[in-house]
């Protein structure tokens, strides 16, 4: 299996966030765990290197950048750009 997330960091203030380096996209990103009825999924956002570097600070509330793509099962329409980013993220594009 290809590694699509490297150097993961968790935010002490927000357990639903994981910051990481994406080798496929060549950017820092954050996954946000979301609840949908009885399921969970992640939205993926781009973050700055500065946000990544500060991610584990106890009082840091990380800002989210642009939405890269969502794994939402429904109600979240995808654009062709988001589909392309998703494929690159998972190493299939």
N, C-alpha and C positions, 0 to 999 in steps of 0.2 A: 504494500500500500504506500502510495506517495504521501509524504508529509506536506500538508497544506497550511499548517500553522507551526511557527517556530517561536521560541523564546516567550512563552506565555507568561502573562502577569495577571494577577487578580487584584481588584480594588477592595480594600478593607471596608469601605463605606457602602459599596454596591456589589453584593454577592452575585447579581445577575450579569455582571460585565467581565469579560476576559479580553485583555489586549494581547496582540501578537504581531509578529512579522509574517507577512504573506509572501512566500517565495514566488508563487505564481503571478501575483499582481505587482510584486516589488514595491509594496507600501506597508505602512503600519495600519492595522485595522483593529476594530473591537467588535466582538459578538455580544449581542444583547439578547438574553433569554426572555422569551415572551410566552404568555399563556393564552391558549385558544381553546376554550371549552375544556375538554379533558386531555388535550395535547399540549405539548410545548414545542416551540420552534425558535430559531434565531434570526435576527436581523443583523446584517453586517454593515458597518460604517467605517469610512476612512477616518483616521486620526493623524495628527501631526506627530513628528518625532518628539517634540517637547511634551505633548500629552502622554505619549508612551513612556518617556523617561520619568515622569512624575506619577505614573499610574498607581504605584504601591504606597504613596504617601498617605498617612492616616486621614488627613482632613481634605484630601483632594477630591473634588467632585468633577470627574472628567467630562469635558464637552465632547459631544458627538459631531462629527463632520457630515459629509454627504452620505446618503444611503447608497451603498454599493449594490446590494441585492437582499432579498428576503426569502426565507424558506417557508413563509406562511402557507398553510394548506389551502386557504380560500380568502377572498375579500381583499387581496393585495395584488392588483394587476402588475404584471412584469412588463418592462419595456425590452426591446431587443438589446439595448446597451446593457441592461442589468443581466440579461441572459448570457451575454458574451462575457461579462465580468465573472459570473458564476462559473462558467465553463473554464475560464483561465484560473480561477481560484482553486478549483478541484483538479487542475492539471489535465483537462480534457480539451482545451481550446488552443 
